[in-house]
Amino acid sequence: MPMEYYSPSDYGQREVDLLNSFYLQVEDSRNHFLSVIRPRLDRSYKLYIAYNGDRQRQIEPWQANVFVPYVQAAVETLIPRILDARPEFSVLPRNDENQFKAEKQQKLQDYLWEQAKMDSTAEMLVRSALVYGTGYLQVSWKKDSRYLKFLQSNDLHKKKLVWKEEERVFYDAPYAECVDPYVLWYDWHNTARGDKQYWFKRLILTEPSIRRRYPAADKR
């Protein structure tokens, strides 16, 4: 049986240059993250959890190694106030004819907000912004379809239950998720701060999650 492998040279010099550029950008982003971004994130997180292990080498033996978690108290106090003060998203009609359409759009918007669990996502985003100074929100269209066994019997008192394998869609709508700053790398070299061109997000997924997320991928 012939071995299947990927060789960029089989697709031309453009493919080789593209792959080399990708590797250089990943390595550059990784080095920048480990040398610049991660120390800042670690320092911010230690302040949030009141970590006092580093103070042991800085203080004298007669000094008490006690640290008051003032940062955590301030962050947890600000989170509910910021979330309660957020603006309400409302749909307004332009004329009398669109009054009924605006009401339906408003109900659909509220339904999608609940389905996407945006309340908890907004809380994580605000906490990340307060702890690390920056919060990242990734917006996409998510479709989660699974091929599982579903019960077809209506009477559960029967000894023999009928199961049928079929594919059902559990979620198919707009989706937003809070991105952990520790898993996000970006290309910073010769790039404006407000316009990052390349982003690398590390994901650790199980095999069923990968198959559901990428249904069009080659099975091999």
Kinemage of the C-alpha trace (Angstrom):
@kinemage 1
@onewidth
@group {chain A} dominant
@subgroup {mainchain}
@vectorlist {calphas} color= white
{ca met a 1} P 0.000 0.000 0.000
{ca pro a 2} L 1.600 3.356 -0.997
{ca met a 3} L 2.288 5.804 1.800
{ca glu a 4} L 0.410 9.094 1.580
{ca tyr a 5} L 2.332 12.190 2.602
{ca tyr a 6} L 2.332 15.901 1.950
{ca ser a 7} L 5.197 17.465 0.026
{ca pro a 8} L 4.891 21.201 -0.693
{ca ser a 9} L 7.289 20.933 -3.656
{ca asp a 10} L 4.676 18.851 -5.498
{ca tyr a 11} L 2.439 21.933 -5.673
{ca gly a 12} L 5.034 24.394 -6.951
{ca gln a 13} L 7.410 26.987 -5.563
{ca arg a 14} L 4.546 29.178 -4.379
{ca glu a 15} L 3.404 26.461 -2.008
{ca val a 16} L 6.951 26.054 -0.665
{ca asp a 17} L 7.324 29.804 -0.064
{ca leu a 18} L 3.930 29.943 1.628
{ca leu a 19} L 4.784 27.076 3.978
{ca asn a 20} L 8.167 28.576 4.856
{ca ser a 21} L 6.548 31.928 5.560
{ca phe a 22} L 4.023 30.206 7.817
{ca tyr a 23} L 6.736 28.447 9.814
{ca leu a 24} L 8.699 31.680 10.221
{ca gln a 25} L 5.640 33.538 11.432
{ca val a 26} L 4.752 30.804 13.922
{ca glu a 27} L 8.267 30.718 15.341
{ca asp a 28} L 8.442 34.511 15.501
{ca ser a 29} L 5.074 34.686 17.247
{ca arg a 30} L 6.077 31.946 19.681
{ca asn a 31} L 9.333 33.661 20.648
{ca his a 32} L 7.566 36.977 21.124
{ca phe a 33} L 4.917 35.325 23.286
{ca leu a 34} L 7.426 33.517 25.508
{ca ser a 35} L 9.749 36.505 25.962
{ca val a 36} L 7.324 39.435 26.115
{ca ile a 37} L 3.652 38.496 26.430
{ca arg a 38} L 3.781 35.558 28.839
{ca pro a 39} L 5.823 37.331 31.580
{ca arg a 40} L 3.258 40.134 31.592
{ca leu a 41} L 0.366 37.687 31.774
{ca asp a 42} L 2.040 35.743 34.604
{ca arg a 43} L 2.637 38.930 36.579
{ca ser a 44} L -0.981 40.037 36.169
{ca tyr a 45} L -2.338 36.624 37.144
{ca lys a 46} L -0.100 36.454 40.231
{ca leu a 47} L -1.419 39.815 41.351
{ca tyr a 48} L -4.986 38.585 40.846
{ca ile a 49} L -4.577 35.369 42.853
{ca ala a 50} L -2.440 37.119 45.505
{ca tyr a 51} L 0.561 34.893 44.809
{ca asn a 52} L 3.305 35.683 47.331
{ca gly a 53} L 5.905 33.055 46.450
{ca asp a 54} L 8.182 35.559 44.737
{ca arg a 55} L 8.239 37.842 47.788
{ca gln a 56} L 10.067 35.250 49.879
{ca arg a 57} L 13.378 36.162 48.239
{ca gln a 58} L 12.764 39.903 48.467
{ca ile a 59} L 11.841 40.333 52.112
{ca glu a 60} L 13.906 39.990 55.266
{ca pro a 61} L 13.556 36.935 57.554
{ca trp a 62} L 11.846 39.020 60.229
{ca gln a 63} L 9.186 40.366 57.805
{ca ala a 64} L 5.811 38.658 57.426
{ca asn a 65} L 5.105 37.162 54.017
{ca val a 66} L 1.495 38.323 53.961
{ca phe a 67} L -0.156 39.823 50.899
{ca val a 68} L -3.651 41.307 50.953
{ca pro a 69} L -5.581 40.286 47.791
{ca tyr a 70} L -6.659 43.828 46.973
{ca val a 71} L -6.469 43.274 43.190
{ca gln a 72} L -8.827 40.302 43.270
{ca ala a 73} L -11.304 42.192 45.457
{ca ala a 74} L -11.254 45.154 43.067
{ca val a 75} L -11.718 42.944 39.983
{ca glu a 76} L -14.594 40.936 41.443
{ca thr a 77} L -16.281 44.160 42.561
{ca leu a 78} L -16.030 45.785 39.140
{ca ile a 79} L -17.269 42.781 37.104
{ca pro a 80} L -20.970 42.893 38.128
{ca arg a 81} L -21.040 46.669 37.885
{ca ile a 82} L -19.636 46.639 34.360
{ca leu a 83} L -22.008 43.890 33.202
{ca asp a 84} L -25.058 45.574 34.731
{ca ala a 85} L -24.157 48.839 33.025
{ca arg a 86} L -23.843 47.333 29.547
{ca pro a 87} L -26.191 48.799 26.915
{ca glu a 88} L -29.300 46.866 25.974
{ca phe a 89} L -29.336 45.627 22.389
{ca ser a 90} L -32.677 46.606 20.921
{ca val a 91} L -34.077 46.548 17.382
{ca leu a 92} L -35.985 49.673 16.324
{ca pro a 93} L -38.151 49.907 13.180
{ca arg a 94} L -37.541 52.601 10.600
{ca asn a 95} L -41.242 53.060 9.833
{ca asp a 96} L -44.656 51.739 10.833
{ca glu a 97} L -44.504 48.925 8.301
{ca asn a 98} L -41.424 47.387 9.959
{ca gln a 99} L -42.861 47.482 13.479
{ca phe a 100} L -43.872 43.825 13.466
{ca lys a 101} L -40.590 42.767 11.809
{ca ala a 102} L -38.571 44.605 14.446
{ca glu a 103} L -40.372 42.757 17.242
{ca lys a 104} L -39.632 39.397 15.612
{ca gln a 105} L -35.995 40.367 15.072
{ca gln a 106} L -35.722 41.417 18.712
{ca lys a 107} L -37.074 38.071 19.905
{ca leu a 108} L -34.705 36.214 17.578
{ca gln a 109} L -31.779 38.249 18.860
{ca asp a 110} L -32.650 37.531 22.480
{ca tyr a 111} L -33.039 33.823 21.683
{ca leu a 112} L -29.637 33.631 19.985
{ca trp a 113} L -28.066 35.473 22.915
{ca glu a 114} L -29.384 32.816 25.303
{ca gln a 115} L -28.456 29.927 23.000
{ca ala a 116} L -24.873 31.162 22.661
{ca lys a 117} L -24.634 31.619 26.459
{ca met a 118} L -23.382 35.136 25.971
{ca asp a 119} L -23.955 36.113 29.600
{ca ser a 120} L -21.211 33.781 30.822
{ca thr a 121} L -19.029 34.648 27.818
{ca ala a 122} L -19.345 38.361 28.571
{ca glu a 123} L -18.397 37.702 32.192
{ca met a 124} L -15.234 35.840 31.145
{ca leu a 125} L -14.363 38.586 28.669
{ca val a 126} L -14.699 41.330 31.292
{ca arg a 127} L -12.673 39.321 33.834
{ca ser a 128} L -9.907 38.754 31.285
{ca ala a 129} L -9.843 42.464 30.431
{ca leu a 130} L -9.588 43.453 34.084
{ca val a 131} L -6.998 40.840 35.072
{ca tyr a 132} L -4.713 40.921 32.011
{ca gly a 133} L -5.570 44.348 30.621
{ca thr a 134} L -6.852 42.854 27.349
{ca gly a 135} L -9.800 40.636 26.471
{ca tyr a 136} L -10.269 38.782 23.178
{ca leu a 137} L -13.656 37.801 21.748
{ca gln a 138} L -13.846 35.513 18.711
{ca val a 139} L -17.077 35.698 16.702
{ca ser a 140} L -18.022 32.985 14.221
{ca trp a 141} L -20.846 30.835 12.924
{ca lys a 142} L -20.951 27.530 14.777
{ca lys a 143} L -22.600 24.347 13.561
{ca asp a 144} L -22.576 21.309 15.815
{ca ser a 145} L -24.065 18.201 14.205
{ca arg a 146} L -23.649 14.762 15.755
{ca tyr a 147} L -24.353 11.250 14.516
{ca leu a 148} L -25.658 9.389 17.580
{ca lys a 149} L -28.205 6.801 18.683
{ca phe a 150} L -31.596 8.219 19.697
{ca leu a 151} L -34.433 6.469 21.469
{ca gln a 152} L -37.438 5.829 19.223
{ca ser a 153} L -39.677 3.959 21.674
{ca asn a 154} L -42.555 5.923 23.121
{ca asp a 155} L -43.369 3.460 25.902
{ca leu a 156} L -40.423 3.224 28.288
{ca his a 157} L -42.041 0.380 30.252
{ca lys a 158} L -41.363 -2.120 27.492
{ca lys a 159} L -38.400 -4.421 27.958
{ca lys a 160} L -37.065 -3.879 24.457
{ca leu a 161} L -36.245 -0.324 23.481
{ca val a 162} L -35.759 0.743 19.895
{ca trp a 163} L -32.727 2.914 19.111
{ca lys a 164} L -31.964 4.522 15.779
{ca glu a 165} L -28.754 6.097 14.562
{ca glu a 166} L -29.240 9.443 12.895
{ca glu a 167} L -27.580 12.807 12.538
{ca arg a 168} L -29.052 15.753 14.385
{ca val a 169} L -28.022 19.379 14.549
{ca phe a 170} L -27.568 20.609 18.113
{ca tyr a 171} L -26.431 24.118 17.283
{ca asp a 172} L -26.437 26.144 14.068
{ca ala a 173} L -26.291 29.891 14.742
{ca pro a 174} L -23.916 32.793 15.413
{ca tyr a 175} L -21.487 32.086 18.220
{ca ala a 176} L -18.919 34.005 20.248
{ca glu a 177} L -16.289 32.745 22.667
{ca cys a 178} L -13.772 34.339 24.972
{ca val a 179} L -10.212 33.505 23.913
{ca asp a 180} L -7.643 32.764 26.588
{ca pro a 181} L -4.670 35.152 26.213
{ca tyr a 182} L -2.313 32.239 26.902
{ca val a 183} L -3.380 30.384 23.733
{ca leu a 184} L -3.266 33.352 21.374
{ca trp a 185} L -0.161 34.270 19.403
{ca tyr a 186} L 0.132 37.017 16.828
{ca asp a 187} L 2.668 38.291 14.359
{ca trp a 188} L 4.060 41.475 15.861
{ca his a 189} L 7.081 42.047 13.619
{ca asn a 190} L 6.715 45.191 11.477
{ca thr a 191} L 2.958 45.203 12.070
{ca ala a 192} L 0.890 48.044 13.423
{ca arg a 193} L -0.481 47.441 16.900
{ca gly a 194} L -4.060 48.042 15.868
{ca asp a 195} L -3.853 45.877 12.747
{ca lys a 196} L -2.402 42.455 13.501
{ca gln a 197} L -2.176 40.488 10.275
{ca tyr a 198} L -1.576 36.959 11.551
{ca trp a 199} L -3.128 35.244 14.559
{ca phe a 200} L -2.360 31.757 15.836
{ca lys a 201} L -4.730 30.104 18.269
{ca arg a 202} L -3.732 26.853 19.941
{ca leu a 203} L -6.540 24.344 20.365
{ca ile a 204} L -6.567 21.041 22.223
{ca leu a 205} L -9.523 19.028 20.976
{ca thr a 206} L -10.675 15.440 21.239
{ca glu a 207} L -11.159 13.322 18.145
{ca pro a 208} L -15.000 13.564 18.183
{ca ser a 209} L -14.752 17.351 18.558
{ca ile a 210} L -12.364 17.572 15.610
{ca arg a 211} L -14.659 15.485 13.410
{ca arg a 212} L -17.692 17.603 14.332
{ca arg a 213} L -15.844 20.894 13.806
{ca tyr a 214} L -14.314 19.893 10.464
{ca pro a 215} L -16.889 17.641 8.767
{ca ala a 216} L -15.547 18.351 5.270
{ca ala a 217} L -11.985 17.276 6.098
{ca asp a 218} L -10.451 14.168 4.588
{ca lys a 219} L -11.213 11.161 6.816
{ca arg a 220} L -7.686 9.829 6.336
